[in-house]
Amino acid sequence: MARLRFPHVYGTNSHDEFITGDNQITFGYAGNDSFTSYSYTDYNFMVGGKGDDHY
């Protein structure tokens, strides 16, 4: 099985705002997080946690 070798971005247990780019994995954790992706990006994984997250 192939591994995903993308940069990882980690949030906090508070409210975070992310603007994600190409080939990136973003973890929001707890809190009301906001995830925004650039237009026309390749592989972009956004993972929220507890809270009211917006994608």
mmCIF file of the N, C-alpha and C atoms, coordinates in Angstrom:
data_MODEL
# 
_entry.id   MODEL 
# 
loop_
_atom_site.group_PDB 
_atom_site.id 
_atom_site.type_symbol 
_atom_site.label_atom_id 
_atom_site.label_alt_id 
_atom_site.label_comp_id 
_atom_site.label_asym_id 
_atom_site.label_entity_id 
_atom_site.label_seq_id 
_atom_site.pdbx_PDB_ins_code 
_atom_site.Cartn_x 
_atom_site.Cartn_y 
_atom_site.Cartn_z 
_atom_site.occupancy 
_atom_site.B_iso_or_equiv 
_atom_site.pdbx_formal_charge 
_atom_site.auth_seq_id 
_atom_site.auth_comp_id 
_atom_site.auth_asym_id 
_atom_site.auth_atom_id 
_atom_site.pdbx_PDB_model_num 
ATOM 1   N N  . MET A 1 1  ? 0.833   -1.171 0.000  1.00 0.00 ? 1  MET A N  1 
ATOM 2   C CA . MET A 1 1  ? 0.000   0.000  0.000  1.00 0.00 ? 1  MET A CA 1 
ATOM 3   C C  . MET A 1 1  ? 0.887   1.246  0.000  1.00 0.00 ? 1  MET A C  1 
ATOM 4   N N  . ALA A 1 2  ? 0.593   2.184  -0.875 1.00 0.00 ? 2  ALA A N  1 
ATOM 5   C CA . ALA A 1 2  ? 1.383   3.409  -0.977 1.00 0.00 ? 2  ALA A CA 1 
ATOM 6   C C  . ALA A 1 2  ? 1.103   4.336  0.203  1.00 0.00 ? 2  ALA A C  1 
ATOM 7   N N  . ARG A 1 3  ? 2.129   5.032  0.639  1.00 0.00 ? 3  ARG A N  1 
ATOM 8   C CA . ARG A 1 3  ? 1.971   6.007  1.713  1.00 0.00 ? 3  ARG A CA 1 
ATOM 9   C C  . ARG A 1 3  ? 1.729   7.387  1.117  1.00 0.00 ? 3  ARG A C  1 
ATOM 10  N N  . LEU A 1 4  ? 0.938   8.179  1.827  1.00 0.00 ? 4  LEU A N  1 
ATOM 11  C CA . LEU A 1 4  ? 0.727   9.560  1.415  1.00 0.00 ? 4  LEU A CA 1 
ATOM 12  C C  . LEU A 1 4  ? 1.875   10.394 1.966  1.00 0.00 ? 4  LEU A C  1 
ATOM 13  N N  . ARG A 1 5  ? 2.645   10.968 1.096  1.00 0.00 ? 5  ARG A N  1 
ATOM 14  C CA . ARG A 1 5  ? 3.792   11.769 1.527  1.00 0.00 ? 5  ARG A CA 1 
ATOM 15  C C  . ARG A 1 5  ? 3.511   13.248 1.282  1.00 0.00 ? 5  ARG A C  1 
ATOM 16  N N  . PHE A 1 6  ? 2.483   13.726 1.944  1.00 0.00 ? 6  PHE A N  1 
ATOM 17  C CA . PHE A 1 6  ? 2.094   15.126 1.830  1.00 0.00 ? 6  PHE A CA 1 
ATOM 18  C C  . PHE A 1 6  ? 2.448   15.838 3.133  1.00 0.00 ? 6  PHE A C  1 
ATOM 19  N N  . PRO A 1 7  ? 2.695   17.141 3.060  1.00 0.00 ? 7  PRO A N  1 
ATOM 20  C CA . PRO A 1 7  ? 2.910   17.894 4.295  1.00 0.00 ? 7  PRO A CA 1 
ATOM 21  C C  . PRO A 1 7  ? 1.658   17.850 5.173  1.00 0.00 ? 7  PRO A C  1 
ATOM 22  N N  . HIS A 1 8  ? 1.860   17.823 6.470  1.00 0.00 ? 8  HIS A N  1 
ATOM 23  C CA . HIS A 1 8  ? 0.758   17.805 7.432  1.00 0.00 ? 8  HIS A CA 1 
ATOM 24  C C  . HIS A 1 8  ? 0.703   19.147 8.152  1.00 0.00 ? 8  HIS A C  1 
ATOM 25  N N  . VAL A 1 9  ? -0.504  19.662 8.343  1.00 0.00 ? 9  VAL A N  1 
ATOM 26  C CA . VAL A 1 9  ? -0.728  20.887 9.109  1.00 0.00 ? 9  VAL A CA 1 
ATOM 27  C C  . VAL A 1 9  ? -1.648  20.519 10.261 1.00 0.00 ? 9  VAL A C  1 
ATOM 28  N N  . TYR A 1 10 ? -1.280  20.908 11.472 1.00 0.00 ? 10 TYR A N  1 
ATOM 29  C CA . TYR A 1 10 ? -2.056  20.566 12.657 1.00 0.00 ? 10 TYR A CA 1 
ATOM 30  C C  . TYR A 1 10 ? -2.594  21.833 13.310 1.00 0.00 ? 10 TYR A C  1 
ATOM 31  N N  . GLY A 1 11 ? -3.871  21.800 13.660 1.00 0.00 ? 11 GLY A N  1 
ATOM 32  C CA . GLY A 1 11 ? -4.492  22.917 14.365 1.00 0.00 ? 11 GLY A CA 1 
ATOM 33  C C  . GLY A 1 11 ? -4.342  22.761 15.862 1.00 0.00 ? 11 GLY A C  1 
ATOM 34  N N  . THR A 1 12 ? -5.173  23.496 16.581 1.00 0.00 ? 12 THR A N  1 
ATOM 35  C CA . THR A 1 12 ? -5.149  23.467 18.041 1.00 0.00 ? 12 THR A CA 1 
ATOM 36  C C  . THR A 1 12 ? -6.514  22.990 18.544 1.00 0.00 ? 12 THR A C  1 
ATOM 37  N N  . ASN A 1 13 ? -6.693  22.971 19.836 1.00 0.00 ? 13 ASN A N  1 
ATOM 38  C CA . ASN A 1 13 ? -7.988  22.614 20.409 1.00 0.00 ? 13 ASN A CA 1 
ATOM 39  C C  . ASN A 1 13 ? -8.910  23.822 20.507 1.00 0.00 ? 13 ASN A C  1 
ATOM 40  N N  . SER A 1 14 ? -8.514  24.922 19.905 1.00 0.00 ? 14 SER A N  1 
ATOM 41  C CA . SER A 1 14 ? -9.311  26.140 19.886 1.00 0.00 ? 14 SER A CA 1 
ATOM 42  C C  . SER A 1 14 ? -9.852  26.340 18.472 1.00 0.00 ? 14 SER A C  1 
ATOM 43  N N  . HIS A 1 15 ? -10.369 27.514 18.181 1.00 0.00 ? 15 HIS A N  1 
ATOM 44  C CA . HIS A 1 15 ? -10.911 27.818 16.855 1.00 0.00 ? 15 HIS A CA 1 
ATOM 45  C C  . HIS A 1 15 ? -9.760  28.169 15.916 1.00 0.00 ? 15 HIS A C  1 
ATOM 46  N N  . ASP A 1 16 ? -9.692  27.485 14.775 1.00 0.00 ? 16 ASP A N  1 
ATOM 47  C CA . ASP A 1 16 ? -8.627  27.723 13.802 1.00 0.00 ? 16 ASP A CA 1 
ATOM 48  C C  . ASP A 1 16 ? -9.223  28.017 12.434 1.00 0.00 ? 16 ASP A C  1 
ATOM 49  N N  . GLU A 1 17 ? -8.482  28.776 11.634 1.00 0.00 ? 17 GLU A N  1 
ATOM 50  C CA . GLU A 1 17 ? -8.848  29.019 10.245 1.00 0.00 ? 17 GLU A CA 1 
ATOM 51  C C  . GLU A 1 17 ? -7.700  28.537 9.373  1.00 0.00 ? 17 GLU A C  1 
ATOM 52  N N  . PHE A 1 18 ? -8.021  27.690 8.402  1.00 0.00 ? 18 PHE A N  1 
ATOM 53  C CA . PHE A 1 18 ? -7.009  27.124 7.522  1.00 0.00 ? 18 PHE A CA 1 
ATOM 54  C C  . PHE A 1 18 ? -7.292  27.518 6.081  1.00 0.00 ? 18 PHE A C  1 
ATOM 55  N N  . ILE A 1 19 ? -6.258  27.893 5.364  1.00 0.00 ? 19 ILE A N  1 
ATOM 56  C CA . ILE A 1 19 ? -6.333  28.029 3.912  1.00 0.00 ? 19 ILE A CA 1 
ATOM 57  C C  . ILE A 1 19 ? -5.339  27.015 3.380  1.00 0.00 ? 19 ILE A C  1 
ATOM 58  N N  . THR A 1 20 ? -5.852  25.972 2.750  1.00 0.00 ? 20 THR A N  1 
ATOM 59  C CA . THR A 1 20 ? -5.027  24.827 2.393  1.00 0.00 ? 20 THR A CA 1 
ATOM 60  C C  . THR A 1 20 ? -4.578  24.901 0.944  1.00 0.00 ? 20 THR A C  1 
ATOM 61  N N  . GLY A 1 21 ? -3.434  24.283 0.668  1.00 0.00 ? 21 GLY A N  1 
ATOM 62  C CA . GLY A 1 21 ? -2.860  24.287 -0.670 1.00 0.00 ? 21 GLY A CA 1 
ATOM 63  C C  . GLY A 1 21 ? -2.817  22.900 -1.271 1.00 0.00 ? 21 GLY A C  1 
ATOM 64  N N  . ASP A 1 22 ? -2.075  22.774 -2.359 1.00 0.00 ? 22 ASP A N  1 
ATOM 65  C CA . ASP A 1 22 ? -1.945  21.499 -3.065 1.00 0.00 ? 22 ASP A CA 1 
ATOM 66  C C  . ASP A 1 22 ? -1.256  20.453 -2.196 1.00 0.00 ? 22 ASP A C  1 
ATOM 67  N N  . ASN A 1 23 ? -1.681  19.217 -2.382 1.00 0.00 ? 23 ASN A N  1 
ATOM 68  C CA . ASN A 1 23 ? -1.010  18.073 -1.772 1.00 0.00 ? 23 ASN A CA 1 
ATOM 69  C C  . ASN A 1 23 ? -0.721  18.298 -0.291 1.00 0.00 ? 23 ASN A C  1 
ATOM 70  N N  . GLN A 1 24 ? -1.768  18.504 0.477  1.00 0.00 ? 24 GLN A N  1 
ATOM 71  C CA . GLN A 1 24 ? -1.629  18.826 1.891  1.00 0.00 ? 24 GLN A CA 1 
ATOM 72  C C  . GLN A 1 24 ? -2.697  18.100 2.696  1.00 0.00 ? 24 GLN A C  1 
ATOM 73  N N  . ILE A 1 25 ? -2.350  17.702 3.916  1.00 0.00 ? 25 ILE A N  1 
ATOM 74  C CA . ILE A 1 25 ? -3.299  17.099 4.844  1.00 0.00 ? 25 ILE A CA 1 
ATOM 75  C C  . ILE A 1 25 ? -3.418  18.032 6.044  1.00 0.00 ? 25 ILE A C  1 
ATOM 76  N N  . THR A 1 26 ? -4.644  18.446 6.365  1.00 0.00 ? 26 THR A N  1 
ATOM 77  C CA . THR A 1 26 ? -4.873  19.401 7.447  1.00 0.00 ? 26 THR A CA 1 
ATOM 78  C C  . THR A 1 26 ? -5.779  18.776 8.500  1.00 0.00 ? 26 THR A C  1 
ATOM 79  N N  . PHE A 1 27 ? -5.335  18.800 9.757  1.00 0.00 ? 27 PHE A N  1 
ATOM 80  C CA . PHE A 1 27 ? -6.102  18.276 10.884 1.00 0.00 ? 27 PHE A CA 1 
ATOM 81  C C  . PHE A 1 27 ? -6.544  19.440 11.767 1.00 0.00 ? 27 PHE A C  1 
ATOM 82  N N  . GLY A 1 28 ? -7.849  19.558 11.994 1.00 0.00 ? 28 GLY A N  1 
ATOM 83  C CA . GLY A 1 28 ? -8.374  20.685 12.747 1.00 0.00 ? 28 GLY A CA 1 
ATOM 84  C C  . GLY A 1 28 ? -8.468  20.478 14.243 1.00 0.00 ? 28 GLY A C  1 
ATOM 85  N N  . TYR A 1 29 ? -8.611  19.257 14.709 1.00 0.00 ? 29 TYR A N  1 
ATOM 86  C CA . TYR A 1 29 ? -8.826  18.944 16.122 1.00 0.00 ? 29 TYR A CA 1 
ATOM 87  C C  . TYR A 1 29 ? -10.094 19.605 16.644 1.00 0.00 ? 29 TYR A C  1 
ATOM 88  N N  . ALA A 1 30 ? -10.169 19.866 17.942 1.00 0.00 ? 30 ALA A N  1 
ATOM 89  C CA . ALA A 1 30 ? -11.396 20.399 18.547 1.00 0.00 ? 30 ALA A CA 1 
ATOM 90  C C  . ALA A 1 30 ? -11.552 21.885 18.233 1.00 0.00 ? 30 ALA A C  1 
ATOM 91  N N  . GLY A 1 31 ? -12.738 22.394 18.476 1.00 0.00 ? 31 GLY A N  1 
ATOM 92  C CA . GLY A 1 31 ? -13.010 23.807 18.224 1.00 0.00 ? 31 GLY A CA 1 
ATOM 93  C C  . GLY A 1 31 ? -13.806 23.978 16.945 1.00 0.00 ? 31 GLY A C  1 
ATOM 94  N N  . ASN A 1 32 ? -14.295 25.169 16.716 1.00 0.00 ? 32 ASN A N  1 
ATOM 95  C CA . ASN A 1 32 ? -15.057 25.477 15.503 1.00 0.00 ? 32 ASN A CA 1 
ATOM 96  C C  . ASN A 1 32 ? -14.081 25.943 14.435 1.00 0.00 ? 32 ASN A C  1 
ATOM 97  N N  . ASP A 1 33 ? -13.634 25.018 13.620 1.00 0.00 ? 33 ASP A N  1 
ATOM 98  C CA . ASP A 1 33 ? -12.605 25.302 12.629 1.00 0.00 ? 33 ASP A CA 1 
ATOM 99  C C  . ASP A 1 33 ? -13.206 25.647 11.275 1.00 0.00 ? 33 ASP A C  1 
ATOM 100 N N  . SER A 1 34 ? -12.462 26.424 10.506 1.00 0.00 ? 34 SER A N  1 
ATOM 101 C CA . SER A 1 34 ? -12.870 26.811 9.163  1.00 0.00 ? 34 SER A CA 1 
ATOM 102 C C  . SER A 1 34 ? -11.784 26.374 8.187  1.00 0.00 ? 34 SER A C  1 
ATOM 103 N N  . PHE A 1 35 ? -12.172 25.593 7.175  1.00 0.00 ? 35 PHE A N  1 
ATOM 104 C CA . PHE A 1 35 ? -11.243 25.095 6.173  1.00 0.00 ? 35 PHE A CA 1 
ATOM 105 C C  . PHE A 1 35 ? -11.594 25.706 4.818  1.00 0.00 ? 35 PHE A C  1 
ATOM 106 N N  . THR A 1 36 ? -10.619 26.301 4.158  1.00 0.00 ? 36 THR A N  1 
ATOM 107 C CA . THR A 1 36 ? -10.810 26.858 2.823  1.00 0.00 ? 36 THR A CA 1 
ATOM 108 C C  . THR A 1 36 ? -9.707  26.317 1.932  1.00 0.00 ? 36 THR A C  1 
ATOM 109 N N  . SER A 1 37 ? -10.070 25.922 0.727  1.00 0.00 ? 37 SER A N  1 
ATOM 110 C CA . SER A 1 37 ? -9.102  25.394 -0.221 1.00 0.00 ? 37 SER A CA 1 
ATOM 111 C C  . SER A 1 37 ? -8.952  26.352 -1.388 1.00 0.00 ? 37 SER A C  1 
ATOM 112 N N  . TYR A 1 38 ? -7.718  26.500 -1.866 1.00 0.00 ? 38 TYR A N  1 
ATOM 113 C CA . TYR A 1 38 ? -7.497  27.279 -3.081 1.00 0.00 ? 38 TYR A CA 1 
ATOM 114 C C  . TYR A 1 38 ? -8.244  26.624 -4.232 1.00 0.00 ? 38 TYR A C  1 
ATOM 115 N N  . SER A 1 39 ? -8.640  27.381 -5.217 1.00 0.00 ? 39 SER A N  1 
ATOM 116 C CA . SER A 1 39 ? -9.292  26.820 -6.407 1.00 0.00 ? 39 SER A CA 1 
ATOM 117 C C  . SER A 1 39 ? -8.291  25.983 -7.188 1.00 0.00 ? 39 SER A C  1 
ATOM 118 N N  . TYR A 1 40 ? -8.784  24.950 -7.807 1.00 0.00 ? 40 TYR A N  1 
ATOM 119 C CA . TYR A 1 40 ? -7.986  24.095 -8.689 1.00 0.00 ? 40 TYR A CA 1 
ATOM 120 C C  . TYR A 1 40 ? -6.787  23.475 -7.987 1.00 0.00 ? 40 TYR A C  1 
ATOM 121 N N  . THR A 1 41 ? -6.985  22.988 -6.781 1.00 0.00 ? 41 THR A N  1 
ATOM 122 C CA . THR A 1 41 ? -5.891  22.319 -6.085 1.00 0.00 ? 41 THR A CA 1 
ATOM 123 C C  . THR A 1 41 ? -5.984  20.820 -6.309 1.00 0.00 ? 41 THR A C  1 
ATOM 124 N N  . ASP A 1 42 ? -4.824  20.193 -6.347 1.00 0.00 ? 42 ASP A N  1 
ATOM 125 C CA . ASP A 1 42 ? -4.769  18.738 -6.395 1.00 0.00 ? 42 ASP A CA 1 
ATOM 126 C C  . ASP A 1 42 ? -4.887  18.237 -4.963 1.00 0.00 ? 42 ASP A C  1 
ATOM 127 N N  . TYR A 1 43 ? -4.958  16.980 -4.803 1.00 0.00 ? 43 TYR A N  1 
ATOM 128 C CA . TYR A 1 43 ? -5.089  16.265 -3.546 1.00 0.00 ? 43 TYR A CA 1 
ATOM 129 C C  . TYR A 1 43 ? -4.960  17.143 -2.305 1.00 0.00 ? 43 TYR A C  1 
ATOM 130 N N  . ASN A 1 44 ? -6.095  17.286 -1.631 1.00 0.00 ? 44 ASN A N  1 
ATOM 131 C CA . ASN A 1 44 ? -6.155  18.137 -0.462 1.00 0.00 ? 44 ASN A CA 1 
ATOM 132 C C  . ASN A 1 44 ? -7.093  17.459 0.541  1.00 0.00 ? 44 ASN A C  1 
ATOM 133 N N  . PHE A 1 45 ? -6.558  17.039 1.675  1.00 0.00 ? 45 PHE A N  1 
ATOM 134 C CA . PHE A 1 45 ? -7.349  16.330 2.680  1.00 0.00 ? 45 PHE A CA 1 
ATOM 135 C C  . PHE A 1 45 ? -7.558  17.230 3.889  1.00 0.00 ? 45 PHE A C  1 
ATOM 136 N N  . MET A 1 46 ? -8.817  17.423 4.284  1.00 0.00 ? 46 MET A N  1 
ATOM 137 C CA . MET A 1 46 ? -9.144  18.269 5.428  1.00 0.00 ? 46 MET A CA 1 
ATOM 138 C C  . MET A 1 46 ? -9.924  17.431 6.435  1.00 0.00 ? 46 MET A C  1 
ATOM 139 N N  . VAL A 1 47 ? -9.415  17.339 7.652  1.00 0.00 ? 47 VAL A N  1 
ATOM 140 C CA . VAL A 1 47 ? -10.019 16.500 8.684  1.00 0.00 ? 47 VAL A CA 1 
ATOM 141 C C  . VAL A 1 47 ? -10.344 17.366 9.894  1.00 0.00 ? 47 VAL A C  1 
ATOM 142 N N  . GLY A 1 48 ? -11.615 17.467 10.233 1.00 0.00 ? 48 GLY A N  1 
ATOM 143 C CA . GLY A 1 48 ? -12.027 18.232 11.413 1.00 0.00 ? 48 GLY A CA 1 
ATOM 144 C C  . GLY A 1 48 ? -12.056 17.342 12.640 1.00 0.00 ? 48 GLY A C  1 
ATOM 145 N N  . GLY A 1 49 ? -12.417 17.914 13.737 1.00 0.00 ? 49 GLY A N  1 
ATOM 146 C CA . GLY A 1 49 ? -12.550 17.175 14.986 1.00 0.00 ? 49 GLY A CA 1 
ATOM 147 C C  . GLY A 1 49 ? -13.859 17.554 15.647 1.00 0.00 ? 49 GLY A C  1 
ATOM 148 N N  . LYS A 1 50 ? -13.887 17.517 16.960 1.00 0.00 ? 50 LYS A N  1 
ATOM 149 C CA . LYS A 1 50 ? -15.086 17.929 17.693 1.00 0.00 ? 50 LYS A CA 1 
ATOM 150 C C  . LYS A 1 50 ? -15.309 19.417 17.462 1.00 0.00 ? 50 LYS A C  1 
ATOM 151 N N  . GLY A 1 51 ? -16.549 19.792 17.347 1.00 0.00 ? 51 GLY A N  1 
ATOM 152 C CA . GLY A 1 51 ? -16.869 21.202 17.140 1.00 0.00 ? 51 GLY A CA 1 
ATOM 153 C C  . GLY A 1 51 ? -17.691 21.389 15.876 1.00 0.00 ? 51 GLY A C  1 
ATOM 154 N N  . ASP A 1 52 ? -18.007 22.616 15.573 1.00 0.00 ? 52 ASP A N  1 
ATOM 155 C CA . ASP A 1 52 ? -18.813 22.967 14.404 1.00 0.00 ? 52 ASP A CA 1 
ATOM 156 C C  . ASP A 1 52 ? -17.876 23.446 13.302 1.00 0.00 ? 52 ASP A C  1 
ATOM 157 N N  . ASP A 1 53 ? -17.345 22.509 12.525 1.00 0.00 ? 53 ASP A N  1 
ATOM 158 C CA . ASP A 1 53 ? -16.373 22.830 11.479 1.00 0.00 ? 53 ASP A CA 1 
ATOM 159 C C  . ASP A 1 53 ? -17.071 23.200 10.178 1.00 0.00 ? 53 ASP A C  1 
ATOM 160 N N  . HIS A 1 54 ? -16.431 24.075 9.411  1.00 0.00 ? 54 HIS A N  1 
ATOM 161 C CA . HIS A 1 54 ? -16.959 24.506 8.114  1.00 0.00 ? 54 HIS A CA 1 
ATOM 162 C C  . HIS A 1 54 ? -15.904 24.263 7.051  1.00 0.00 ? 54 HIS A C  1 
ATOM 163 N N  . TYR A 1 55 ? -16.365 23.717 5.911  1.00 0.00 ? 55 TYR A N  1 
ATOM 164 C CA . TYR A 1 55 ? -15.453 23.398 4.813  1.00 0.00 ? 55 TYR A CA 1 
ATOM 165 C C  . TYR A 1 55 ? -15.815 24.210 3.597  1.00 0.00 ? 55 TYR A C  1 
# 
